[in-house]
Amino acid sequence: MTDTIGVYGAGAWGSALALTAARAGAEVILCGRNAGDATRLNATRRSQHLPDAVFPATVMACADPALLAAVDLLLLAVPAQACRSAATALSGILGSEVVIVSCAKGIEQATGMRPSMAIAAALPGRKVAVLSGPGFADDVARGLPTAVTIAAGDAALADVIARRLAGPAFRPYAATDVAGVELGGALKNVLAIAAGIVAGRGLGASAQAAVITRGFVEMRRLAAAFGAEAETLMGLSGFGDLMLTCSSVQSRNYSFGLGIGRGDQPAGFGKLAEGAATVGIAVQKAAEFSVDVPIMLAVAEVLAGHLSVDDAVDRLMARPLKRENVI
């Protein structure tokens, strides 16, 4: 492999990953949609998405995807619902040996596919891996200690990608359970909305703990139905990411839920919360798999306007008593 890594998607997360790759010693091509933003970053070494970060000269920003033709490792840092279209746009540019790393957290609404599956469908023959785990873009950009999971069906490939991105403050763990790593990242966003709603409604720390814990049971059940390994959900890309996004306003999903709980959610803010795009297809797949996901279903109905927050709480609390079973 060469020492040049491409990043497609120049938002906060893509920009933070570009910094990470540069700190690991790579030359980086950061490709976004806005030529003006790219010009400013190259001239000032700063990004509007991460205003406190200074980008080294080894990061070159651009708005021309053709410049990614020579890279052999590409981090695809776009939202889950845009992964297929982004991969399709790159299909005539990327070489046949390129490795694409999906950095999205969600489930494709139209098909129920995980992002890596949608990418593989758009770029047949290419190797696809995933990167997920508990990491906020601002923390990663600041060089604060962060650990994530990199998964690929080929264990050796996951090891290679992890080595290329590893740095003093960025520790990737390699794995082979691609489904588990992706579903942990996707489903925790839905539960972060639920946790935010509970906090925004002022239901207390006990309710917060309950919704996170029982939500984690739902997450494990549904991921298992997709073919994920239970152990994966106990790791960074499952439990670790859930804890992070259910406890901080840095999480767009938690902040989205917080606003709903308070009753002051700005119009359109849900577009920034991946969980809002994922919850509908998640509960649809749960129904297909006959998996009980009452918390996720409540979130879906609240977001659709079919259920009030107070009615959702009453319904969850009125469910028949049962023995606790973590699986």
KEKE-3310 file (N, C-alpha, C; in steps of 0.2 Angstrom, whole numbers, plus 5000, padded with zeros to 4 digits):
npx = (5004:5002:5007:4997:4981:4964:4950:4933:4921:4920:4915:4913:4917:4923:4934:4940:4945:4954:4964:4968:4973:4984:4991:4995:5005:5002:5000:4987:4972:4958:4942:4929:4912:4912:4921:4926:4927:4937:4948:4950:4954:4966:4973:4972:4974:4964:4947:4930:4922:4929:4934:4945:4955:4971:4977:4989:5002:5002:4989:4979:4966:4951:4939:4937:4933:4941:4954:4956:4959:4971:4973:4974:4968:4953:4943:4926:4917:4903:4885:4875:4864:4868:4878:4878:4875:4886:4897:4893:4895:4909:4913:4918:4930:4939:4952:4953:4959:4957:4954:4939:4934:4920:4913:4901:4886:4872:4857:4852:4838:4830:4832:4836:4849:4865:4878:4890:4886:4879:4888:4897:4888:4887:4900:4906:4917:4927:4936:4928:4928:4924:4923:4920:4914:4916:4918:4919:4919:4926:4933:4942:4949:4955:4965:4963:4963:4957:4947:4943:4934:4939:4933:4933:4930:4941:4953:4967:4967:4959:4968:4979:4973:4970:4983:4988:4981:4983:4988:4997:4986:4975:4968:4965:4955:4956:4944:4933:4919:4909:4895:4891:4899:4894:4880:4880:4884:4874:4862:4863:4862:4848:4844:4851:4843:4832:4837:4840:4827:4821:4830:4827:4814:4814:4814:4822:4837:4836:4827:4834:4845:4837:4832:4843:4849:4839:4837:4849:4848:4838:4845:4855:4848:4842:4853:4858:4849:4851:4863:4874:4888:4886:4896:4903:4894:4896:4907:4918:4911:4898:4892:4901:4900:4887:4886:4893:4886:4874:4875:4880:4879:4886:4883:4874:4862:4858:4856:4846:4835:4834:4829:4817:4811:4810:4801:4805:4811:4820:4814:4819:4831:4832:4838:4851:4853:4858:4851:4837:4835:4837:4828:4816:4817:4824:4814:4806:4813:4815:4802:4800:4810:4804:4807:4807:4806:4802:4807:4813:4803:4794:4801:4801:4787:4785:4793:4787:4775:4765:4763:4763:4776:4773:4763:4770:4779:4770:4765:4776:4779:4768:4769:4768:4774:4789:4802:4819:4830:4845:4847)
npy = (4994:5012:5027:5037:5042:5043:5053:5054:5066:5080:5085:5087:5075:5068:5077:5076:5063:5064:5072:5063:5052:5059:5062:5049:5048:5048:5055:5065:5066:5076:5076:5086:5093:5107:5119:5131:5130:5120:5127:5137:5129:5124:5136:5142:5132:5128:5122:5126:5117:5112:5122:5124:5116:5114:5110:5100:5102:5090:5087:5088:5098:5096:5098:5089:5074:5066:5067:5057:5045:5039:5034:5020:5017:5022:5032:5033:5045:5049:5053:5038:5037:5042:5034:5025:5032:5041:5031:5026:5038:5038:5027:5026:5031:5026:5015:4997:4990:4997:5000:5002:5011:5011:5024:5027:5028:5019:5013:5008:5016:5013:5000:4992:4988:4987:5000:4996:4986:4992:5000:4991:4985:4996:4997:4985:4971:4978:4979:4981:4989:4993:5007:5011:5016:5024:5040:5057:5070:5082:5079:5069:5077:5086:5078:5070:5056:5042:5027:5015:5004:4994:4985:4970:4958:4950:4946:4950:4961:4970:4972:4978:4990:4996:4997:5007:5018:5021:5030:5041:5045:5039:5024:5010:4995:4979:4969:4956:4955:4962:4965:4966:4977:4987:4988:4990:5004:5009:5007:5012:5025:5027:5024:5034:5045:5042:5042:5055:5061:5057:5063:5077:5078:5078:5066:5060:5052:5039:5034:5037:5028:5016:5016:5016:5004:4994:4997:4993:4980:4978:4982:4972:4961:4964:4966:4953:4946:4951:4944:4947:4946:4942:4946:4956:4967:4970:4977:4991:4997:4994:4994:5003:5014:5017:5021:5033:5041:5042:5051:5064:5081:5083:5074:5072:5065:5063:5076:5080:5072:5077:5090:5086:5080:5092:5099:5109:5107:5112:5115:5104:5100:5086:5081:5081:5071:5055:5044:5047:5045:5031:5024:5021:5011:5002:4997:4992:4981:4974:4970:4961:4951:4947:4952:4959:4976:4988:5001:5006:5006:5015:5027:5028:5030:5042:5051:5051:5057:5050:5047:5054:5060:5058:5049:5038:5035:5031:5020:5011:5009:5002:4990:4972:4963:4955:4942:4947:4947:4947:4944)
npz = (5000:4997:5004:5004:5009:5006:5009:5008:5009:5018:5030:5048:5054:5043:5041:5054:5053:5043:5049:5058:5050:5044:5056:5058:5049:5036:5019:5014:5005:5006:5001:4997:4994:4992:4983:4988:5001:5002:4996:5005:5017:5012:5011:5024:5033:5041:5046:5043:5050:5060:5069:5079:5075:5068:5052:5045:5033:5026:5023:5010:5003:4993:4979:4969:4964:4956:4960:4969:4962:4963:4976:4988:4999:5005:5015:5018:5022:5024:5027:5032:5023:5012:5007:4996:4985:4985:4983:4971:4963:4963:4957:4944:4945:4956:4958:4955:4965:4976:4994:5003:5017:5026:5035:5041:5051:5052:5044:5028:5022:5011:5008:5019:5020:5027:5028:5022:5014:5005:4999:4993:4984:4975:4971:4965:4968:4974:4990:5005:5021:5038:5050:5066:5082:5099:5097:5096:5084:5087:5098:5093:5083:5091:5096:5107:5118:5109:5105:5093:5083:5069:5056:5045:5033:5031:5041:5041:5033:5041:5051:5044:5040:5052:5057:5049:5052:5065:5079:5091:5099:5094:5094:5085:5085:5078:5070:5064:5063:5054:5052:5066:5071:5062:5065:5079:5079:5071:5078:5091:5089:5088:5101:5108:5104:5111:5125:5125:5124:5137:5146:5142:5145:5158:5166:5175:5183:5185:5176:5165:5166:5165:5152:5144:5147:5145:5132:5127:5127:5117:5107:5106:5103:5091:5083:5083:5076:5063:5061:5068:5080:5097:5106:5100:5101:5114:5115:5109:5098:5101:5115:5120:5112:5113:5127:5126:5117:5123:5133:5131:5126:5114:5106:5091:5090:5103:5107:5098:5103:5116:5113:5108:5120:5128:5121:5112:5099:5086:5069:5056:5062:5064:5053:5054:5063:5063:5069:5067:5054:5054:5063:5058:5048:5056:5065:5057:5051:5063:5065:5055:5058:5070:5082:5098:5101:5110:5115:5104:5095:5101:5100:5086:5084:5091:5084:5071:5074:5079:5092:5108:5119:5133:5132:5126:5137:5146:5140:5139:5152:5156:5151:5151:5166:5167:5168:5169:5156:5148:5135)
capx = (5000:5005:5006:4992:4975:4959:4944:4928:4917:4924:4912:4917:4920:4928:4940:4944:4948:4959:4969:4970:4977:4990:4995:4998:5011:5000:4998:4980:4968:4952:4938:4922:4908:4913:4927:4928:4929:4944:4953:4951:4957:4973:4976:4973:4975:4958:4941:4924:4919:4933:4938:4950:4960:4976:4978:4996:5003:5001:4982:4977:4958:4949:4932:4937:4934:4946:4961:4956:4960:4977:4973:4973:4964:4948:4938:4920:4914:4897:4880:4873:4859:4872:4884:4877:4876:4893:4900:4891:4899:4916:4914:4922:4937:4943:4955:4951:4962:4956:4950:4935:4932:4914:4913:4894:4882:4865:4854:4849:4831:4826:4834:4838:4856:4871:4882:4896:4883:4877:4894:4899:4884:4889:4907:4907:4924:4931:4936:4925:4929:4920:4926:4915:4915:4914:4922:4916:4924:4930:4938:4947:4952:4960:4970:4961:4963:4951:4948:4938:4935:4940:4931:4933:4929:4947:4956:4973:4965:4957:4975:4983:4970:4971:4990:4989:4977:4984:4993:4998:4980:4970:4969:4960:4955:4954:4939:4930:4912:4907:4888:4890:4901:4890:4874:4881:4885:4868:4856:4864:4859:4841:4844:4853:4837:4827:4840:4839:4820:4821:4833:4824:4807:4816:4811:4827:4843:4834:4823:4839:4848:4833:4831:4849:4850:4834:4838:4855:4845:4835:4851:4859:4843:4841:4859:4859:4844:4855:4869:4880:4890:4884:4902:4904:4890:4899:4914:4918:4907:4892:4891:4905:4897:4880:4887:4896:4881:4868:4877:4883:4876:4890:4880:4868:4856:4855:4853:4839:4830:4834:4825:4810:4809:4809:4796:4807:4815:4820:4812:4824:4837:4833:4842:4858:4853:4857:4846:4831:4834:4838:4824:4810:4819:4826:4809:4803:4817:4813:4795:4802:4813:4800:4812:4803:4810:4798:4809:4814:4796:4791:4805:4799:4781:4786:4796:4782:4770:4759:4763:4766:4781:4770:4760:4776:4782:4765:4765:4782:4778:4762:4770:4767:4780:4793:4809:4824:4834:4849:4847)
capy = (5000:5018:5032:5042:5040:5048:5054:5057:5069:5085:5087:5087:5068:5067:5081:5073:5057:5066:5074:5056:5049:5063:5061:5043:5048:5048:5060:5064:5070:5077:5078:5088:5096:5114:5121:5137:5127:5117:5132:5140:5125:5124:5142:5144:5126:5127:5120:5128:5112:5110:5129:5125:5112:5116:5105:5100:5103:5084:5086:5093:5098:5097:5096:5086:5067:5063:5067:5051:5040:5035:5031:5013:5017:5028:5033:5036:5049:5053:5049:5032:5037:5044:5030:5021:5037:5043:5026:5026:5043:5036:5020:5027:5035:5022:5009:4990:4987:5001:4997:5007:5010:5015:5027:5029:5024:5019:5007:5011:5016:5010:4993:4988:4986:4991:5005:4992:4982:4997:5002:4985:4984:5001:4996:4978:4969:4982:4977:4986:4988:4998:5010:5013:5016:5030:5045:5063:5073:5087:5076:5066:5082:5089:5073:5067:5048:5039:5020:5013:4997:4993:4978:4968:4951:4948:4949:4953:4967:4974:4973:4983:4997:4998:5000:5013:5024:5021:5036:5042:5046:5036:5017:5006:4988:4976:4964:4953:4955:4968:4966:4968:4984:4992:4988:4994:5011:5012:5006:5016:5032:5027:5024:5040:5049:5040:5045:5063:5063:5056:5069:5083:5078:5078:5060:5058:5048:5032:5032:5037:5021:5011:5016:5014:4997:4990:4999:4989:4973:4978:4983:4966:4956:4965:4965:4946:4944:4953:4940:4950:4942:4945:4949:4963:4973:4972:4981:4998:4999:4993:4997:5009:5020:5018:5025:5040:5045:5043:5055:5070:5085:5083:5069:5076:5061:5064:5083:5079:5069:5082:5095:5083:5080:5098:5102:5115:5105:5116:5112:5102:5098:5079:5079:5080:5065:5048:5039:5049:5041:5024:5021:5018:5004:4997:4994:4987:4975:4970:4966:4955:4946:4945:4954:4964:4982:4993:5007:5009:5007:5021:5033:5029:5033:5049:5055:5051:5061:5046:5046:5059:5058:5056:5042:5033:5033:5027:5013:5007:5007:4998:4983:4966:4962:4949:4941:4951:4942:4951:4942)
capz = (5000:4997:5010:5003:5011:5003:5013:5004:5014:5022:5036:5054:5055:5038:5043:5060:5051:5039:5053:5061:5045:5044:5062:5058:5045:5029:5015:5014:5001:5009:4996:4999:4989:4991:4981:4992:5008:5001:4995:5012:5021:5010:5012:5031:5037:5046:5043:5047:5054:5066:5069:5083:5073:5063:5048:5043:5025:5023:5021:5004:5002:4986:4978:4963:4966:4951:4963:4973:4958:4965:4983:4988:5005:5005:5021:5015:5028:5022:5031:5029:5018:5006:5005:4990:4980:4985:4980:4964:4960:4963:4953:4938:4947:4960:4955:4956:4971:4982:5000:5005:5024:5028:5042:5042:5056:5050:5040:5022:5023:5005:5007:5025:5020:5031:5023:5019:5009:4999:4995:4990:4978:4970:4969:4965:4967:4979:4997:5010:5028:5042:5055:5070:5089:5102:5095:5093:5079:5090:5102:5088:5080:5096:5098:5113:5117:5106:5103:5089:5080:5062:5055:5038:5033:5031:5047:5039:5030:5046:5054:5040:5040:5059:5058:5045:5055:5072:5081:5098:5103:5091:5094:5082:5087:5072:5071:5058:5063:5051:5054:5073:5071:5059:5069:5085:5077:5069:5083:5097:5088:5089:5108:5110:5104:5117:5131:5125:5126:5144:5149:5140:5148:5166:5170:5181:5181:5186:5170:5160:5166:5163:5145:5141:5149:5141:5125:5125:5126:5111:5102:5105:5100:5084:5079:5082:5071:5057:5060:5072:5086:5103:5109:5097:5104:5121:5114:5108:5093:5103:5122:5121:5108:5116:5133:5124:5113:5127:5139:5130:5121:5108:5101:5088:5091:5110:5107:5095:5108:5121:5111:5108:5126:5130:5117:5108:5094:5080:5063:5052:5066:5064:5047:5057:5068:5059:5072:5065:5048:5055:5067:5054:5045:5061:5068:5051:5051:5069:5064:5050:5062:5076:5088:5102:5102:5112:5115:5097:5092:5104:5097:5079:5084:5093:5078:5066:5077:5081:5099:5112:5124:5139:5131:5125:5143:5150:5137:5141:5160:5157:5148:5156:5170:5165:5171:5166:5152:5144:5128)
cpx = (5004:5004:5001:4985:4970:4953:4939:4922:4921:4920:4916:4920:4925:4935:4944:4948:4954:4965:4972:4975:4984:4994:4998:5004:5009:5000:4991:4976:4961:4947:4931:4918:4910:4920:4930:4930:4936:4949:4955:4955:4965:4976:4977:4974:4970:4952:4935:4921:4922:4937:4944:4956:4965:4978:4985:4996:5002:4994:4981:4969:4957:4942:4932:4939:4940:4953:4961:4958:4966:4978:4971:4969:4959:4943:4932:4916:4908:4891:4878:4868:4862:4877:4883:4878:4883:4898:4899:4895:4906:4918:4918:4929:4941:4946:4952:4953:4961:4952:4946:4933:4925:4914:4906:4891:4875:4863:4851:4842:4828:4827:4835:4845:4860:4875:4887:4893:4881:4883:4897:4895:4885:4896:4909:4915:4929:4931:4933:4926:4925:4924:4920:4917:4914:4920:4919:4922:4929:4935:4944:4952:4957:4965:4969:4961:4956:4952:4942:4939:4935:4938:4931:4933:4935:4951:4963:4972:4963:4964:4979:4980:4971:4978:4991:4986:4979:4989:4993:4991:4974:4972:4964:4961:4952:4949:4936:4922:4909:4900:4888:4893:4897:4883:4874:4881:4878:4862:4857:4862:4852:4840:4846:4847:4833:4830:4839:4832:4819:4824:4829:4817:4808:4813:4816:4832:4841:4831:4829:4843:4844:4833:4837:4850:4846:4835:4844:4853:4842:4840:4854:4854:4842:4847:4860:4855:4847:4861:4875:4882:4889:4890:4904:4900:4892:4905:4913:4913:4899:4891:4895:4902:4890:4881:4889:4890:4874:4869:4880:4879:4880:4887:4874:4861:4853:4853:4847:4834:4829:4829:4817:4807:4807:4803:4798:4812:4815:4818:4819:4830:4838:4837:4849:4859:4852:4852:4839:4829:4834:4832:4818:4812:4821:4820:4805:4806:4816:4807:4796:4805:4810:4804:4808:4808:4805:4800:4810:4808:4793:4795:4802:4792:4781:4788:4791:4776:4764:4758:4766:4772:4778:4767:4765:4778:4777:4764:4770:4781:4773:4763:4770:4774:4783:4799:4814:4829:4838:4849:4840)
cpy = (5006:5022:5037:5039:5045:5048:5058:5059:5073:5088:5086:5080:5066:5071:5079:5067:5059:5068:5068:5053:5053:5062:5054:5042:5048:5055:5059:5069:5070:5080:5080:5090:5103:5116:5126:5134:5124:5122:5136:5136:5125:5130:5144:5139:5125:5126:5124:5123:5110:5117:5129:5120:5115:5110:5105:5100:5096:5082:5091:5092:5099:5096:5092:5078:5063:5062:5061:5045:5035:5032:5024:5012:5023:5027:5036:5039:5053:5049:5043:5032:5039:5040:5027:5027:5040:5037:5025:5032:5042:5030:5021:5030:5030:5016:5002:4988:4992:4998:5003:5006:5015:5018:5030:5025:5024:5013:5011:5011:5012:5002:4989:4986:4990:4995:5001:4988:4986:4999:4997:4984:4990:5000:4989:4976:4972:4979:4983:4984:4993:5001:5013:5013:5023:5035:5051:5067:5078:5084:5073:5072:5086:5084:5070:5060:5046:5032:5018:5006:4997:4986:4976:4961:4947:4951:4952:4960:4972:4976:4979:4990:5000:5001:5006:5019:5025:5027:5036:5042:5043:5028:5013:4999:4985:4970:4961:4953:4961:4970:4969:4975:4989:4993:4991:5001:5014:5012:5011:5023:5033:5028:5031:5046:5048:5043:5052:5065:5062:5061:5076:5083:5078:5072:5057:5053:5041:5029:5032:5030:5016:5010:5014:5007:4993:4991:4994:4982:4973:4978:4976:4961:4957:4964:4957:4943:4946:4948:4942:4945:4946:4949:4956:4968:4974:4976:4988:5001:4998:4997:5003:5015:5022:5023:5032:5044:5046:5048:5062:5074:5086:5078:5072:5072:5062:5071:5084:5077:5074:5087:5092:5083:5087:5102:5108:5113:5109:5112:5110:5099:5090:5077:5078:5074:5059:5044:5041:5045:5034:5021:5018:5011:4999:4994:4990:4981:4971:4967:4960:4950:4944:4947:4960:4970:4988:5000:5010:5011:5014:5027:5034:5032:5040:5053:5056:5055:5057:5045:5052:5056:5055:5049:5037:5031:5029:5020:5009:5005:5002:4991:4978:4965:4955:4948:4945:4945:4947:4950:4942)
cpz = (5000:5003:5009:5005:5008:5008:5009:5009:5019:5027:5042:5055:5050:5039:5048:5058:5047:5043:5057:5056:5044:5050:5062:5053:5037:5025:5014:5009:5004:5004:4998:4993:4987:4990:4986:4998:5007:5000:5001:5016:5019:5011:5019:5035:5042:5042:5047:5051:5060:5067:5074:5081:5068:5059:5045:5035:5022:5021:5015:5003:4995:4985:4971:4965:4962:4955:4968:4969:4960:4972:4983:4995:5005:5011:5018:5021:5026:5026:5028:5023:5011:5003:4998:4984:4979:4982:4973:4960:4959:4959:4947:4939:4951:4957:4958:4963:4977:4988:5002:5012:5025:5035:5044:5048:5055:5046:5034:5022:5017:5005:5013:5025:5025:5026:5019:5013:5003:4995:4991:4983:4973:4967:4969:4964:4971:4986:5001:5017:5032:5048:5060:5078:5092:5101:5093:5089:5082:5094:5098:5085:5085:5098:5105:5112:5115:5104:5099:5086:5072:5060:5047:5039:5033:5037:5046:5037:5036:5050:5051:5041:5047:5060:5054:5048:5062:5074:5089:5102:5099:5090:5091:5084:5081:5074:5064:5058:5060:5052:5061:5074:5068:5063:5075:5084:5075:5074:5089:5095:5089:5097:5111:5110:5110:5124:5131:5127:5133:5148:5148:5144:5156:5169:5175:5178:5181:5179:5164:5160:5164:5155:5141:5142:5145:5134:5122:5123:5119:5105:5100:5101:5093:5080:5078:5077:5064:5056:5064:5078:5092:5107:5106:5100:5111:5121:5112:5103:5095:5110:5123:5118:5111:5122:5131:5121:5117:5133:5138:5125:5114:5103:5098:5089:5098:5110:5104:5099:5113:5119:5111:5115:5129:5127:5113:5103:5088:5074:5059:5055:5065:5058:5049:5061:5064:5062:5069:5058:5048:5058:5063:5051:5050:5064:5063:5051:5057:5069:5060:5054:5068:5082:5091:5103:5104:5113:5109:5094:5095:5101:5090:5079:5086:5087:5072:5068:5079:5088:5103:5117:5130:5138:5129:5132:5147:5147:5139:5148:5161:5154:5153:5159:5167:5168:5166:5162:5147:5137:5126)
residu = (MET:THR:ASP:THR:ILE:GLY:VAL:TYR:GLY:ALA:GLY:ALA:TRP:GLY:SER:ALA:LEU:ALA:LEU:THR:ALA:ALA:ARG:ALA:GLY:ALA:GLU:VAL:ILE:LEU:CYS:GLY:ARG:ASN:ALA:GLY:ASP:ALA:THR:ARG:LEU:ASN:ALA:THR:ARG:ARG:SER:GLN:HIS:LEU:PRO:ASP:ALA:VAL:PHE:PRO:ALA:THR:VAL:MET:ALA:CYS:ALA:ASP:PRO:ALA:LEU:LEU:ALA:ALA:VAL:ASP:LEU:LEU:LEU:LEU:ALA:VAL:PRO:ALA:GLN:ALA:CYS:ARG:SER:ALA:ALA:THR:ALA:LEU:SER:GLY:ILE:LEU:GLY:SER:GLU:VAL:VAL:ILE:VAL:SER:CYS:ALA:LYS:GLY:ILE:GLU:GLN:ALA:THR:GLY:MET:ARG:PRO:SER:MET:ALA:ILE:ALA:ALA:ALA:LEU:PRO:GLY:ARG:LYS:VAL:ALA:VAL:LEU:SER:GLY:PRO:GLY:PHE:ALA:ASP:ASP:VAL:ALA:ARG:GLY:LEU:PRO:THR:ALA:VAL:THR:ILE:ALA:ALA:GLY:ASP:ALA:ALA:LEU:ALA:ASP:VAL:ILE:ALA:ARG:ARG:LEU:ALA:GLY:PRO:ALA:PHE:ARG:PRO:TYR:ALA:ALA:THR:ASP:VAL:ALA:GLY:VAL:GLU:LEU:GLY:GLY:ALA:LEU:LYS:ASN:VAL:LEU:ALA:ILE:ALA:ALA:GLY:ILE:VAL:ALA:GLY:ARG:GLY:LEU:GLY:ALA:SER:ALA:GLN:ALA:ALA:VAL:ILE:THR:ARG:GLY:PHE:VAL:GLU:MET:ARG:ARG:LEU:ALA:ALA:ALA:PHE:GLY:ALA:GLU:ALA:GLU:THR:LEU:MET:GLY:LEU:SER:GLY:PHE:GLY:ASP:LEU:MET:LEU:THR:CYS:SER:SER:VAL:GLN:SER:ARG:ASN:TYR:SER:PHE:GLY:LEU:GLY:ILE:GLY:ARG:GLY:ASP:GLN:PRO:ALA:GLY:PHE:GLY:LYS:LEU:ALA:GLU:GLY:ALA:ALA:THR:VAL:GLY:ILE:ALA:VAL:GLN:LYS:ALA:ALA:GLU:PHE:SER:VAL:ASP:VAL:PRO:ILE:MET:LEU:ALA:VAL:ALA:GLU:VAL:LEU:ALA:GLY:HIS:LEU:SER:VAL:ASP:ASP:ALA:VAL:ASP:ARG:LEU:MET:ALA:ARG:PRO:LEU:LYS:ARG:GLU:ASN:VAL:ILE)
# end
